[in-house]
């Protein structure tokens, strides 16, 4: 079941989809609307919907102030979430004030807001590196995020070359520190 309609057909059954109205029909996700006040470290469930990551300081010697994802088989979905006032220790090489993902198979971030995150060394808001299949950012807002070196709002490096087009649709504003103030994208070689 996805949303409001499930359809299984067999034999000569026909289903028409004309002139239907569905209002308020949703699929309920078990961890929806969760508030995280401490760093989430490689969770078993990697789908986050309408969740809040607020005032998370990862402390010293770790990446990802609000959420840390590390594992080549990870497929993550982050939808309609808020990361606010998340940080890592920026006095050394620690990345992703709000979110760190490296290496992962796929990460989709949709309609998510990252506010006042960082500082971090790279990726004051989000740090994405070594993404095997796709890194997708759609309708995301980065505001007032800070870094010490590269990517005040967003740092992206080594996304699978054939899928770079899936990195699109972001709105990056007010990144005021570090090279690549709003967004920094690098590729080796």
Steps between C-alpha positions, in 0.01 A plus 500: 500500500639839400286798594131420464474233229600134485414311188556134427374368166469155354330350199265732308458758779515866395539800726418859396652808664279780366332772706611372839553718805727395784549739789713432804588141406852420613721209588602520867868446566593363842773751580322802354496825702788403727707764679868420539693702757815290483703388200359202305785260415449253211138412582346171387198686356628748243173671411435830673170678433385820676775457761685773689869495585543794738789625714717197424869550566692188406795607710859425416650249260181399316325598175131590458358724771139388454520185286795274409469245217793275410475175303515419129163320502307785667200640315362800691194720454468828689170675430348817650751502786652791688862511614553801724802602705697179437881502509826308524845599627630733229848544649605180324397306188140408591227538242125550466358735761148359448549188284796283398463224240812316374522247350137414430318343207226762466363799688187694410434821690165657417337822625736517798620811682849537647522811721789643701712187480874480537759590530667196352831473315323419170125499441363726770152369417545177303805294401453239223793295370550166324135454400471182293172553316336836560505808721176689454410831662160634400322807638747533788583824680841566658507811713771653723726191486874539556824315432868567550620387156263383221122501456328725753164338422586192294815306411477229232786287369529177302139438410474225238585676170205364305254632757622856567178634346302372797663772715254779425233737619664645812460850639823593679508837679706694752807274511752750626812311598747282314579451132197405291287707735163347417599181322826332413514209257825323424606201297834328517697446183 
